[in-house]
Amino acid sequence: MSMIELKITGMTCAHCVQHVTKALQGVAGVDQAEVDLAGGVAHVRGQADSAALIAAVQDAGYAARQAG
């Protein structure tokens, strides 16, 4: 199992966190997704493709890029 860290911008509240979390969890291969509003990051565990994760976040209305 791998861990992908994404930097996410555009989140302003707990609802945003829920929306991004749901989007990430909908991607094939995601076992767990944790989104941190204060840090503007998401940690995703599983076998998901980072491009698919970024696309899911963007489709949800937020900007994302792979951290690191």
C-alpha positions as CSV (number, residue, x, y, z in Angstrom):
1,M,0.0,0.0,0.0
2,S,1.3,3.4,-0.8
3,M,0.7,6.9,0.5
4,I,0.2,10.0,-1.7
5,E,0.2,13.5,-0.3
6,L,-1.7,16.2,-2.2
7,K,-1.6,19.9,-1.6
8,I,-5.2,21.2,-2.0
9,T,-6.2,24.9,-2.3
10,G,-9.7,26.4,-2.3
11,M,-11.0,24.7,0.9
12,T,-12.5,27.2,3.4
13,C,-14.6,25.1,5.8
14,A,-15.5,21.7,7.1
15,H,-18.0,21.2,4.3
16,C,-15.1,21.6,1.8
17,V,-13.2,19.0,3.7
18,Q,-16.1,16.6,3.4
19,H,-16.5,17.3,-0.3
20,V,-12.9,16.7,-1.0
21,T,-12.8,13.5,1.1
22,K,-15.8,12.1,-0.6
23,A,-14.3,12.9,-4.0
24,L,-11.0,11.1,-3.1
25,Q,-12.8,8.1,-1.6
26,G,-14.6,7.7,-5.0
27,V,-11.4,7.0,-6.8
28,A,-10.6,3.4,-7.5
29,G,-7.8,2.0,-5.3
30,V,-8.3,4.4,-2.4
31,D,-8.3,2.6,0.9
32,Q,-8.3,5.8,3.1
33,A,-8.4,9.5,2.6
34,E,-7.7,12.1,5.3
35,V,-8.1,15.8,4.5
36,D,-6.6,18.6,6.7
37,L,-8.2,22.0,6.3
38,A,-5.6,23.9,8.3
39,G,-2.7,22.4,6.4
40,G,-4.4,22.3,3.0
41,V,-3.3,18.7,2.5
42,A,-4.8,15.3,1.9
43,H,-3.1,12.0,2.7
44,V,-4.4,9.1,0.6
45,R,-3.5,5.5,1.3
46,G,-4.1,2.7,-1.3
47,Q,-3.1,2.0,-4.9
48,A,-4.8,4.9,-6.6
49,D,-3.1,6.9,-9.4
50,S,-2.1,10.4,-8.3
51,A,-3.4,11.9,-11.6
52,A,-6.8,10.3,-10.9
53,L,-6.8,11.7,-7.4
54,I,-5.9,15.2,-8.7
55,A,-8.6,15.0,-11.4
56,A,-11.2,14.0,-8.7
57,V,-10.4,17.0,-6.5
58,Q,-10.5,19.3,-9.5
59,D,-13.9,17.9,-10.6
60,A,-15.1,18.7,-7.0
61,G,-14.1,22.3,-7.6
62,Y,-10.7,22.6,-5.8
63,A,-7.1,22.8,-7.0
64,A,-4.7,20.0,-6.3
65,R,-1.2,19.0,-7.0
66,Q,1.1,16.3,-5.7
67,A,3.1,17.5,-2.7
68,G,6.8,17.1,-2.4
